[in-house]
Amino acid sequence: MPEYRNALAGTVGVCDKHPAQRDARLRYTGPYRTTQRQDDMATRLIIEGTVQGVGFRYAMAAQATALGLTGWVCNRHDGNVEACFSGPQRDVEALVAWARHGPPGARVTGVTRSAADDAEAAGTGFHIVATR
């Protein structure tokens, strides 16, 4: 099992979680936003290709958390991954760009983007939700 160093607590430990889950916990940099700002935008993505079984949701959650975005990601019954998230336009665009290639092992063949309802992507944090 890999070791990690928690810079905030100054401790070293062993983590048996998926690397993306571990990284998301260790890279978190501040409080989750619970209010919308004027420059916030909400986006929905459908990511197609070999995106299930390769850690795509965990890696996306880690990226979104590092960017301070709120929202969710889930597997779909059709074999794709769906995500809905909101935050500052610059950070949303960064996650959309990341989704076009995904984590190592993923083979993204297409990304469909549409506007999302602010209320659906709002909340606290970024979550992995059940298959839809």
Buried (B, 14 or more C-beta within 10 A) or exposed (E): EEEBEEEEEEEEEEBEBBBBBBBBBBEBEEEEBEEBEEEBBBBBBBBBBBBBEBBBBBBBBBBBBBBBBBBBBBBBEEEBBBBBBBBBEEBBEBBBEBBEEBBEEBEBEEBEEEEBEEEBBBBEBBBBBEEE
